[in-house]
């Protein structure tokens, strides 16, 4: 079920279903009439204390939903840095969300997800860096926390949907019955890159109310409602690293990442010493401590040898990559090459590319095995994509894809995600395992 007016959906006054009822007069003196009684659907809105989620709650209330606001308390007490003054999930954010809920006249709760967040996001973040990969904690948080634990809590309290302030849209393909994830109306704010792991079950039970608006409209709506967050600035840093210094965070959170080793060039020459592979990322130029008339760049990280490999500017250019841990949205499996636009980082423009399935078992390119079909969006164990269990990939798809770019791309980074688009439709994506340099293949 989706909001009125979305492609492939049945339009209704406010997105709520209707049911039939009867009014029976006393002793048959009145004529029996058929009336429609509107059932208000319940939605749990993740309120971060920012303008987008605040307006999302307001929009849904105006459309007739029974809205419940909730802020996730995710800041673990064990973190090396205490709670910050602003940004999502801080004490100030909780107070902002509480004030907005009071103004809107909706119930509001704080949900403690500290242990889940530390185990599934923060620890993952640190482990990935320790293994020479560059993670995206926002994608992980969306997958495991917002559309995992929070959605489950929403269903437990009888809510049909969970809603967030993400700039994205959801539709449904009338021919296949599959839910689709679409880019937001505002291309500057589109957040679909961080949402590509959503399953059919999650899409069926999620609302993105602000996806059909541009940011300026959202701020004007907030101001017209008298919300105190109308002009609140956006936070850009990682929520659990308030000073945006991930190296300092790793030194304190996972001290064993400080393990010195050699910096070597592509010919194996030792050029210097590094502090630990966790503190470097592909394409990095600054902080290498190598004296040279021509700059060096990090082109590979080898945690097995505890080595940082460097090269020249041309060595960080790639004409392709290999990705795994895949998720597909318009279909269940990729069986043949497909042309898409591929996005290798959140703020990097998408480029033309061809995606070819690789079967891990055979190493060939002869397509994919396994069942097809849209899955049952009402069944969390039949999400229409690999993994089951609400779509959380505890058992990732073992197959891989090769992506070839129409033009070379700089600093393709293992651990980051590559997301595929067909126009506004998110086709799917996966985690970058290795990139194909112009002359060499580098692995994570």
Secondary structure, 3 states (H helix, E strand, C coil): CCCCCCCCCCCCCCCCCEEEEEECCHHHCCCCEEEEEECCCEEEEECCCCHHHHHHHHHHHHCCCEEEEEEEECCCCCCCCCCCCCCCCCHHHHHHHHHHHHHHCCEEEEEECHHHHHHHHHHHHHHHHHCCCCCCHHHHHHHHHHHHHHHHHHHHCCCCEEECCCCCEEEECCCCCCEEEECCCCCCCCCHHHHCCCCHHHHHCEECHHHHCCHHHHHHHHHHCCCCCCCCCCCCCCCCCCCCCHHHHHHHHCHHHCCCEEEEECCCCEEEEECCHHHCCCCCCCCCCCCCCCCCEEEEEECCCCEEEEECHHHHEEEEEEEEEEEECCCCCCCCCEEEEEECCCCCCCEEEEEEEECCCCCCCCCCCCCCCCCCCCCCCCCCCCCCHHHCCCCCCCCEEEEEEEEEEECCCCCCEEEEEECCEEEEEEEEEEEEECCCEEEC
